[in-house]
């Protein structure tokens, strides 16, 4: 794995005492000199590093394999590659992206149970061996197209309490798992483990516990059939911001207990996971500009009751990014986004019921149905935080509206920390030994220090 330079990432160093919000402000000020007030992102790669250190502290047994589909920005991939993470790829293009930055194929799992034959052959030719399956047809395709596949059986889970359910599309039942293992044995294929996914946006941590228990059953089936199964992949579903009811540490606590019960350390089973939004959601802030405005006056009710005038109108704001762009997360990821004001409101400033709309000519392009905002003008800005997950990766240029530019930043302390991890491996205890002061999003990072003892399982 080669060492990257700041130029490889194309990021700007964040000076001590400054934060991502300061860079947003700087970019907005620069745009005041022009009519081109295009929407833009500020992405803090130091926030991705902070999430990695938090993961190592809270889930020390589990190696993260970042879900590239969540955000395929090359800077994010390079950051996580430098930190020793693995990668969950779903296609030839994602494999190409990850390998283009020097990631070894043994740090990739082709975690798509339904693969195109030509792409299975591509994985085989480029050394990617780990791949998932959940059907007999997939086994037969792999048997014909990959000479040395290391197969992982994807099982179904109870994802009824997840925001985005996946088991409606993927996963074998426990009953069919035995039949699939028998078929794999007959085809001479090597099944090395089990994977599952409890659904994106999991709201019940006990779902992980049940899925890990089910995986134990499948491991036992495999042993009976002569397979040496050594890999457990617990999928994703972890929150990527702090505004969720279920916290990352709550999920981790349930997972750790279940692993100790069903796959203790001395079992010899390697545990990996496929976090996506966990790593990138909070790193990205989107700034959009108000390009049009409509005032809707309410009809007089004829009532003699006093009216203070606050509810005599509703405002419609049109901004230069929408659901066909960055806000596709509203349609595809069930996201609920909340605008924040760029300009601090005055203490007595009146708020109005408002809706926020994207720039296209489609009536579906509504970002926020109802919120309270002041009376703003064309040219003013709105900010949306926690916009790194399932946004830029799935955005389009529908109606000719271009995707926002992304301005990457990282503090010097975070850069030095990342370089130390690249050279020496991840510390045994990350945040408990000097990194506790690293900010969650905005602030100083100059005190960031790492212990020198490497974490052997994460050495590059």
VOGU-423664 format. One line per field, with one value per residue (C-alpha): x, y, z; residue in one letter; chain; residue number from 1. Coordinates in nm, 3 decimals. Layout:
# VOGU-423664
east: (X/...) $
north: (Y/...) $
up: (Z/...) $
resn: (A/...) $
chain: (A/...) $
resi: (NUM/...) $
***
This chain:
# VOGU-423664
east: (0.000/0.162/0.172/-0.044/0.036/-0.215/-0.205/-0.336/-0.646/-0.682/-0.778/-0.703/-0.538/-0.766/-0.562/-0.573/-0.877/-1.084/-1.360/-1.561/-1.825/-1.553/-1.469/-1.837/-1.843/-1.528/-1.671/-1.993/-1.802/-1.598/-1.919/-2.048/-1.819/-2.000/-2.351/-2.250/-2.365/-2.362/-2.438/-2.128/-2.010/-1.744/-1.623/-1.405/-1.185/-1.073/-1.426/-1.384/-1.063/-1.241/-1.511/-1.242/-1.078/-1.418/-1.492/-1.163/-1.240/-1.601/-1.585/-1.222/-1.284/-1.449/-1.260/-1.462/-1.505/-1.638/-1.950/-1.832/-2.186/-2.263/-2.018/-1.765/-1.564/-1.202/-1.081/-1.296/-1.171/-0.808/-0.859/-1.001/-0.744/-0.469/-0.629/-0.625/-0.997/-1.132/-1.391/-1.734/-1.771/-2.087/-1.962/-1.665/-1.648/-1.626/-1.355/-1.164/-1.192/-1.063/-0.779/-0.680/-0.561/-0.349/-0.578/-0.483/-0.757/-0.767/-0.907/-1.210/-1.532/-1.753/-2.067/-2.335/-2.527/-2.649/-2.354/-2.315/-2.102/-1.858/-1.801/-1.740/-1.474/-1.327/-1.303/-1.132/-0.879/-0.795/-0.752/-1.077/-1.177/-1.428/-1.783/-2.134/-2.413/-2.766/-2.893/-2.806/-2.795/-2.524/-2.322/-2.332/-2.224/-1.930/-1.832/-1.806/-1.650/-1.412/-1.122/-1.054/-1.362/-1.396/-1.771/-1.975/-2.338/-2.572/-2.858/-3.185/-3.258/-3.557/-3.516/-3.873/-3.745/-3.496/-3.553/-3.437/-3.513/-3.283/-3.394/-3.689/-3.428/-3.131/-3.063/-3.122/-3.343/-3.190/-3.375/-3.242/-2.894/-2.829/-2.938/-2.709/-2.414/-2.473/-2.486/-2.165/-1.994/-2.114/-1.975/-1.640/-1.670/-1.512/-1.758/-1.558/-1.829/-2.164/-2.287/-2.607/-2.743/-3.006/-3.114/-2.997/-3.094/-3.143/-3.362/-3.345/-2.998/-3.136/-3.175/-2.796/-2.803/-3.059/-2.873/-2.543/-2.723/-2.859/-2.511/-2.383/-2.639/-2.517/-2.153/-2.252/-2.424/-2.109/-1.891/-2.116/-2.071/-1.694/-1.646/-1.387/-1.579/-1.368/-1.541/-1.846/-1.968/-2.226/-2.312/-2.403/-2.691/-2.491/-2.588/-2.359/-2.470/-2.566/-2.926/-3.056/-3.247/-3.033/-2.666/-2.367/-2.242/-2.578/-2.563/-2.199/-2.275/-2.534/-2.302/-2.008/-2.218/-2.353/-2.006/-1.868/-2.153/-2.165/-1.819/-1.575/-1.224/-1.079/-1.322/-1.077/-1.349/-1.258/-1.536/-1.586/-1.861/-1.985/-2.037/-2.126/-2.315/-2.136/-1.814/-1.932/-2.270/-2.149/-1.838/-2.031/-2.209/-2.406/-2.462/-2.743/-2.844/-3.196/-3.256/-3.627/-3.900/-4.278/-4.502/-4.843/-5.089/-5.361/-5.720/-5.885/-6.104/-6.339/-6.290/-6.296/-6.025/-5.697/-5.430/-5.073/-4.983/-4.740/-4.955/-5.076/-4.837/-4.635/-4.309/-4.180/-3.803/-3.638/-3.272/-3.007/-2.990/-3.277/-3.404/-3.255/-2.920/-2.785/-3.128/-3.197/-3.151/-3.510/-3.643/-3.399/-3.280/-3.595/-3.393/-3.549/-3.335/-3.347/-3.216/-3.012/-2.959/-2.634/-2.705/-2.777/-3.136/-3.212/-3.360/-3.701/-3.700/-4.034/-4.048/-4.292/-4.419/-4.204/-4.140/-3.809/-3.793/-3.523/-3.440/-3.586/-3.920/-4.060/-4.324/-4.170/-3.860/-3.951/-3.682/-3.876/-4.255/-4.287/-4.040/-4.009/-3.774/-3.743/-3.829/-3.515/-3.418/-3.288/-2.913/-2.931/-2.792/-2.927/-2.706/-2.774/-2.553/-2.498/-2.516/-2.237/-2.435/-2.627/-2.624/-2.341/-2.310/-2.659/-2.708/-2.786/-2.773/-3.142/-3.267/-2.904/-2.835/-2.477/-2.359/-2.215/-1.839/-1.687/-1.421/-1.222/-1.050/-0.844/-0.664/-0.286/-0.327/-0.563/-0.323/-0.033/-0.248/-0.342/0.020/0.118/-0.154/-0.042/0.314/0.259/-0.092/-0.394/-0.331/-0.456/-0.680/-0.752/-0.956/-0.874/-0.507/-0.492/-0.757/-1.048/-1.019/-1.065/-1.382/-1.693/-1.720/-1.590/-1.301/-0.938/-0.750/-0.393/-0.371/-0.435/-0.172/-0.149/0.025/0.302/0.188/0.026/-0.291/-0.160/-0.477/-0.480/-0.120/-0.102) $
north: (0.000/0.325/0.633/0.918/1.288/1.570/1.640/1.288/1.366/1.720/1.851/2.178/2.176/2.306/2.538/2.512/2.675/2.649/2.402/2.287/2.554/2.819/2.680/2.688/3.053/3.122/2.963/3.158/3.482/3.404/3.346/3.692/3.835/3.642/3.555/3.187/3.088/2.716/2.458/2.297/2.052/2.082/1.734/1.687/1.379/1.418/1.322/0.994/0.930/1.004/0.749/0.489/0.542/0.522/0.196/0.043/0.137/0.021/-0.284/-0.398/-0.751/-0.640/-0.526/-0.268/-0.323/0.012/-0.009/0.183/0.225/0.466/0.730/0.644/0.967/0.878/1.091/0.886/0.559/0.672/0.785/0.451/0.261/0.447/0.352/-0.019/-0.070/-0.331/-0.261/-0.399/-0.373/-0.450/-0.421/-0.427/-0.047/-0.035/-0.301/-0.098/0.217/0.047/-0.131/0.190/0.332/0.025/-0.183/-0.551/-0.785/-0.971/-0.650/-0.664/-0.861/-0.874/-0.847/-0.870/-1.200/-1.148/-1.084/-1.056/-1.339/-1.104/-0.925/-1.250/-1.325/-0.977/-1.038/-1.371/-1.215/-0.941/-1.160/-1.081/-1.409/-1.334/-1.304/-1.362/-1.585/-1.681/-1.910/-2.225/-2.031/-1.804/-2.107/-2.248/-1.914/-1.892/-2.255/-2.178/-1.832/-1.816/-2.054/-1.975/-1.817/-1.798/-1.797/-1.638/-1.749/-1.453/-1.541/-1.353/-1.159/-1.001/-0.647/-0.540/-0.266/-0.118/0.198/0.033/-0.338/-0.569/-0.924/-0.883/-0.901/-1.093/-1.377/-1.749/-1.894/-2.133/-2.422/-2.342/-2.274/-2.644/-2.723/-2.451/-2.577/-2.928/-2.796/-2.599/-2.914/-3.109/-2.837/-2.844/-2.482/-2.340/-2.177/-1.988/-1.813/-1.644/-1.290/-1.101/-0.748/-0.633/-0.348/0.007/0.235/-0.041/0.066/-0.249/-0.374/-0.712/-0.786/-0.827/-1.072/-1.295/-1.279/-1.375/-1.668/-1.776/-1.747/-1.982/-2.240/-2.213/-2.245/-2.569/-2.690/-2.613/-2.804/-3.109/-3.093/-3.063/-2.687/-2.497/-2.174/-1.894/-1.567/-1.390/-1.075/-0.885/-0.632/-0.269/-0.071/0.159/0.526/0.790/1.094/1.179/1.277/0.919/0.759/0.445/0.524/0.342/0.238/0.080/-0.136/-0.225/-0.341/-0.590/-0.713/-0.766/-0.972/-1.187/-1.242/-1.348/-1.597/-1.747/-1.671/-1.629/-1.507/-1.859/-1.984/-1.875/-1.691/-1.357/-1.099/-0.821/-0.568/-0.342/0.008/0.278/0.579/0.531/0.660/0.941/1.085/1.348/1.441/1.626/1.962/2.086/2.456/2.549/2.888/3.024/3.085/3.171/3.246/3.253/3.410/3.250/3.473/3.302/3.399/3.598/3.378/3.657/3.581/3.867/3.697/3.878/3.785/3.885/3.853/3.563/3.317/3.531/3.379/3.072/3.086/2.859/2.858/2.709/2.609/2.489/2.123/1.879/1.524/1.439/1.556/1.536/1.498/1.170/1.034/1.148/0.913/0.625/0.634/0.758/1.052/1.345/1.652/1.976/2.309/2.535/2.903/3.041/3.380/3.384/3.507/3.813/3.739/3.879/3.763/3.626/3.270/3.154/2.814/2.724/2.455/2.400/2.284/2.172/2.342/2.099/2.129/1.819/1.861/1.564/1.774/1.880/1.873/1.981/1.979/2.205/2.389/2.724/2.977/3.355/3.570/3.524/3.660/3.519/3.477/3.371/3.033/2.729/2.457/2.085/1.881/1.503/1.480/1.230/0.905/0.797/1.149/1.224/0.857/0.839/1.196/1.272/1.572/1.557/1.874/1.971/2.070/1.982/1.805/2.028/2.062/1.896/2.080/1.835/1.945/1.783/1.923/1.885/1.684/1.442/1.410/1.331/1.078/0.908/0.893/0.731/0.467/0.402/0.345/0.163/0.024/0.113/0.164/-0.099/0.151/0.446/0.710/0.619/0.712/1.070/1.105/1.182/1.551/1.498/1.689/1.525/1.781/2.127/2.257/2.205/1.884/1.990/1.781/1.458/1.200/0.827/0.556/0.377/0.021/-0.109/-0.314/-0.622/-0.706/-0.366/-0.330/-0.243) $
up: (0.000/-0.111/0.110/-0.020/-0.018/0.046/-0.329/-0.397/-0.194/-0.325/0.019/0.195/0.535/0.807/1.025/1.402/1.555/1.237/1.153/0.853/0.914/0.875/0.531/0.436/0.536/0.336/0.021/0.057/0.097/-0.215/-0.411/-0.320/-0.586/-0.858/-0.975/-0.985/-0.638/-0.708/-0.442/-0.289/-0.026/0.241/0.342/0.650/0.601/0.961/1.061/0.871/1.066/1.393/1.306/1.235/1.574/1.742/1.560/1.677/2.037/2.044/1.813/1.848/1.715/1.392/1.083/0.888/0.514/0.395/0.174/-0.133/-0.267/0.017/-0.106/-0.376/-0.354/-0.421/-0.130/0.110/-0.038/-0.010/0.349/0.455/0.251/0.437/0.767/0.682/0.627/0.392/0.123/0.039/-0.339/-0.534/-0.893/-1.127/-1.123/-0.743/-0.746/-1.005/-0.792/-0.479/-0.655/-0.836/-0.503/-0.430/-0.210/-0.202/-0.330/0.003/0.154/-0.076/-0.043/-0.353/-0.142/-0.407/-0.402/-0.763/-0.991/-1.367/-1.508/-1.679/-1.351/-1.165/-1.424/-1.374/-1.000/-1.064/-1.302/-1.050/-0.744/-0.563/-0.404/-0.129/-0.261/-0.135/-0.266/-0.161/-0.438/-0.633/-0.959/-0.816/-0.706/-1.058/-1.208/-0.970/-1.035/-1.409/-1.384/-1.086/-1.028/-0.663/-0.507/-0.129/-0.086/0.191/0.233/0.278/0.513/0.559/0.876/1.045/0.913/0.985/1.217/0.969/0.767/0.443/0.431/0.236/0.317/0.080/-0.196/-0.053/0.187/0.223/0.496/0.749/0.584/0.237/0.374/0.430/0.075/-0.062/0.141/0.012/-0.345/-0.292/-0.167/-0.470/-0.700/-0.522/-0.405/-0.091/0.147/0.409/0.606/0.656/0.603/0.682/0.679/0.929/0.699/0.661/0.946/1.202/1.496/1.710/1.814/1.917/1.546/1.532/1.821/1.650/1.319/1.486/1.652/1.313/1.165/1.435/1.320/0.961/1.075/1.249/0.932/0.736/0.980/0.948/0.570/0.589/0.538/0.739/0.792/0.939/0.839/0.979/0.804/1.013/0.739/0.806/0.951/1.181/1.230/1.085/1.284/1.640/1.565/1.575/1.862/1.854/1.917/1.771/2.115/2.199/1.887/1.953/2.307/2.181/1.905/2.141/2.381/2.097/1.950/2.287/2.319/1.970/1.825/2.115/2.046/2.065/1.796/1.527/1.336/1.178/1.203/0.950/0.886/0.605/0.751/0.500/0.638/0.971/0.813/0.588/0.688/0.935/0.733/0.461/0.482/0.180/0.110/-0.129/-0.262/-0.285/-0.656/-0.643/-0.394/-0.389/-0.125/-0.075/0.108/0.309/0.241/0.518/0.736/0.830/1.198/1.447/1.651/1.685/1.432/1.507/1.139/1.181/0.993/0.706/0.457/0.365/0.176/-0.098/-0.145/-0.454/-0.421/-0.665/-0.561/-0.525/-0.512/-0.852/-0.716/-0.362/-0.206/-0.383/-0.029/0.037/-0.231/-0.205/0.156/0.335/0.467/0.652/0.601/0.798/0.672/0.898/0.842/0.713/0.868/1.239/1.284/1.490/1.835/1.739/1.376/1.262/1.132/0.865/0.756/0.455/0.200/0.019/-0.344/-0.586/-0.917/-1.168/-1.347/-1.177/-0.907/-0.723/-0.655/-0.303/-0.035/0.275/0.297/0.600/0.821/0.997/0.836/0.828/0.529/0.317/-0.021/-0.349/-0.307/0.059/0.164/0.347/0.496/0.535/0.767/0.772/0.393/0.318/0.291/-0.020/-0.163/-0.407/-0.504/-0.654/-0.777/-1.141/-1.374/-1.460/-1.633/-1.689/-1.328/-1.242/-0.928/-0.653/-0.618/-0.312/-0.112/0.102/0.420/0.696/0.996/1.018/1.337/1.163/0.869/1.102/1.286/0.958/0.846/1.175/1.135/0.776/0.894/1.223/1.220/1.427/1.800/2.041/2.218/1.996/2.171/2.531/2.487/2.374/2.106/2.334/2.254/1.883/1.792/1.660/1.383/1.450/1.659/1.741/1.663/1.737/2.056/1.868/1.958/1.916/2.116/1.930/1.995/1.674/1.649/1.471/1.278/1.109/0.995/0.626) $
resn: (X/X/X/X/X/X/X/X/X/X/X/X/X/X/X/X/X/X/X/X/X/X/X/X/X/X/X/X/X/X/X/X/X/X/X/X/X/X/X/X/X/X/X/X/X/X/X/X/X/X/X/X/X/X/X/X/X/X/X/X/X/X/X/X/X/X/X/X/X/X/X/X/X/X/X/X/X/X/X/X/X/X/X/X/X/X/X/X/X/X/X/X/X/X/X/X/X/X/X/X/X/X/X/X/X/X/X/X/X/X/X/X/X/X/X/X/X/X/X/X/X/X/X/X/X/X/X/X/X/X/X/X/X/X/X/X/X/X/X/X/X/X/X/X/X/X/X/X/X/X/X/X/X/X/X/X/X/X/X/X/X/X/X/X/X/X/X/X/X/X/X/X/X/X/X/X/X/X/X/X/X/X/X/X/X/X/X/X/X/X/X/X/X/X/X/X/X/X/X/X/X/X/X/X/X/X/X/X/X/X/X/X/X/X/X/X/X/X/X/X/X/X/X/X/X/X/X/X/X/X/X/X/X/X/X/X/X/X/X/X/X/X/X/X/X/X/X/X/X/X/X/X/X/X/X/X/X/X/X/X/X/X/X/X/X/X/X/X/X/X/X/X/X/X/X/X/X/X/X/X/X/X/X/X/X/X/X/X/X/X/X/X/X/X/X/X/X/X/X/X/X/X/X/X/X/X/X/X/X/X/X/X/X/X/X/X/X/X/X/X/X/X/X/X/X/X/X/X/X/X/X/X/X/X/X/X/X/X/X/X/X/X/X/X/X/X/X/X/X/X/X/X/X/X/X/X/X/X/X/X/X/X/X/X/X/X/X/X/X/X/X/X/X/X/X/X/X/X/X/X/X/X/X/X/X/X/X/X/X/X/X/X/X/X/X/X/X/X/X/X/X/X/X/X/X/X/X/X/X/X/X/X/X/X/X/X/X/X/X/X/X/X/X/X/X/X/X/X/X/X/X/X/X/X/X/X/X/X/X/X/X/X/X/X/X/X/X/X/X/X/X/X/X/X/X/X/X/X/X/X) $
chain: (A/A/A/A/A/A/A/A/A/A/A/A/A/A/A/A/A/A/A/A/A/A/A/A/A/A/A/A/A/A/A/A/A/A/A/A/A/A/A/A/A/A/A/A/A/A/A/A/A/A/A/A/A/A/A/A/A/A/A/A/A/A/A/A/A/A/A/A/A/A/A/A/A/A/A/A/A/A/A/A/A/A/A/A/A/A/A/A/A/A/A/A/A/A/A/A/A/A/A/A/A/A/A/A/A/A/A/A/A/A/A/A/A/A/A/A/A/A/A/A/A/A/A/A/A/A/A/A/A/A/A/A/A/A/A/A/A/A/A/A/A/A/A/A/A/A/A/A/A/A/A/A/A/A/A/A/A/A/A/A/A/A/A/A/A/A/A/A/A/A/A/A/A/A/A/A/A/A/A/A/A/A/A/A/A/A/A/A/A/A/A/A/A/A/A/A/A/A/A/A/A/A/A/A/A/A/A/A/A/A/A/A/A/A/A/A/A/A/A/A/A/A/A/A/A/A/A/A/A/A/A/A/A/A/A/A/A/A/A/A/A/A/A/A/A/A/A/A/A/A/A/A/A/A/A/A/A/A/A/A/A/A/A/A/A/A/A/A/A/A/A/A/A/A/A/A/A/A/A/A/A/A/A/A/A/A/A/A/A/A/A/A/A/A/A/A/A/A/A/A/A/A/A/A/A/A/A/A/A/A/A/A/A/A/A/A/A/A/A/A/A/A/A/A/A/A/A/A/A/A/A/A/A/A/A/A/A/A/A/A/A/A/A/A/A/A/A/A/A/A/A/A/A/A/A/A/A/A/A/A/A/A/A/A/A/A/A/A/A/A/A/A/A/A/A/A/A/A/A/A/A/A/A/A/A/A/A/A/A/A/A/A/A/A/A/A/A/A/A/A/A/A/A/A/A/A/A/A/A/A/A/A/A/A/A/A/A/A/A/A/A/A/A/A/A/A/A/A/A/A/A/A/A/A/A/A/A/A/A/A/A/A/A/A/A/A/A/A/A/A/A/A/A/A/A/A/A/A/A/A) $
resi: (1/2/3/4/5/6/7/8/9/10/11/12/13/14/15/16/17/18/19/20/21/22/23/24/25/26/27/28/29/30/31/32/33/34/35/36/37/38/39/40/41/42/43/44/45/46/47/48/49/50/51/52/53/54/55/56/57/58/59/60/61/62/63/64/65/66/67/68/69/70/71/72/73/74/75/76/77/78/79/80/81/82/83/84/85/86/87/88/89/90/91/92/93/94/95/96/97/98/99/100/101/102/103/104/105/106/107/108/109/110/111/112/113/114/115/116/117/118/119/120/121/122/123/124/125/126/127/128/129/130/131/132/133/134/135/136/137/138/139/140/141/142/143/144/145/146/147/148/149/150/151/152/153/154/155/156/157/158/159/160/161/162/163/164/165/166/167/168/169/170/171/172/173/174/175/176/177/178/179/180/181/182/183/184/185/186/187/188/189/190/191/192/193/194/195/196/197/198/199/200/201/202/203/204/205/206/207/208/209/210/211/212/213/214/215/216/217/218/219/220/221/222/223/224/225/226/227/228/229/230/231/232/233/234/235/236/237/238/239/240/241/242/243/244/245/246/247/248/249/250/251/252/253/254/255/256/257/258/259/260/261/262/263/264/265/266/267/268/269/270/271/272/273/274/275/276/277/278/279/280/281/282/283/284/285/286/287/288/289/290/291/292/293/294/295/296/297/298/299/300/301/302/303/304/305/306/307/308/309/310/311/312/313/314/315/316/317/318/319/320/321/322/323/324/325/326/327/328/329/330/331/332/333/334/335/336/337/338/339/340/341/342/343/344/345/346/347/348/349/350/351/352/353/354/355/356/357/358/359/360/361/362/363/364/365/366/367/368/369/370/371/372/373/374/375/376/377/378/379/380/381/382/383/384/385/386/387/388/389/390/391/392/393/394/395/396/397/398/399/400/401/402/403/404/405/406/407/408/409/410/411/412/413/414/415/416/417/418/419/420/421/422/423/424/425/426/427/428/429/430/431/432/433/434/435/436/437/438/439/440/441/442/443/444/445/446/447/448/449/450/451/452/453/454/455/456/457/458/459/460) $
***
